[in-house]
Amino acid sequence: MLFDTHVHLNAEQFMEDREEVMKRAFDAGVTYMTVVGFDEHTIPLAIEIAESHETIYAAVGWHPVDAIDMQEKHLSWIKQLASHPKVVAIGEMGLDYHWDKSPKHIQKDVFRQQIRLAKQLNMPIIIHNREATEDIITILQEEKAEEVGGIMHCYNDSVDYVKTCLDMNFYISLGGPVTFKNAPLPKEVAVDVPLNRLLIETDAPYLAPHPNRGKRNEPAYVKLVAEKIAKLRGISFEEVAKATTENALNVYNIIQK
């Protein structure tokens, strides 16, 4: 039993064969998935997909790259949708300094607004971080984000920041890069993070794990992430699958029926 904690089945790359992609995931042992919506177009579809499958959930938030497009009505809309029974987190949110569409001060403001909303709703948050670690940590600490905690999605930093994230009540989620031959950092993190705070994800359709690197990623491939982590830690695949699924159910406050 596996839980892909971050997948974009609502992306246009899956428009032609989404049902087949989900069937392959279920057949591969991926019982649970969280579909992440991050703008005006992807949020409604994330909820629609979650509504159609019992073990698929949704997260709703505003991506930092598009922070400049977020208006007050969008925050109110996210707040309203957060009450949906299949919505389990606010996000993805955060900072992205790789692309320059949205100025940094606007990204920071939108990030803070979403953290405050999540605290108001008492919901976990999903953090997107690209080349902005110090500012992310500062904002999380200033906004007391540890009150709700959440997920460091597709963690791509060194082990030096892991303890800081754990102390702020965050789980560390690893995806395809942990399988890349030229990516030592996620491998170090995979070994360093306590097993009870580790999550797995695909971020599909992006970041497909080896040996599918460069191709369209899909949730079935989260099994490759779990297998690699098990090998790195010297434990069984079953142990990784069980622990990461339990962790995901905990962070998302999902009660198994």
FENJO-V123213 format. One record per helix or strand of 3 or more residues. SS is the DSSP state (~ for helix, > for strand). FROM is the first residue (numbers start at 1). TO is the last residue. If there is no record, write none. Layout:
BEGIN
ss=[SS SS]
from=[FROM FROM]
to=[TO TO]
END
This chain:
BEGIN
ss=[> ~ ~ > ~ > ~ ~ > ~ > ~ ~ > ~ > ~ ~ ~ > ~ ~]
from=[2 12 18 30 42 56 64 72 87 104 125 133 145 150 159 170 176 184 195 198 219 237]
to=[7 14 27 37 52 60 69 81 96 121 130 142 147 152 167 174 179 192 197 200 233 251]
END
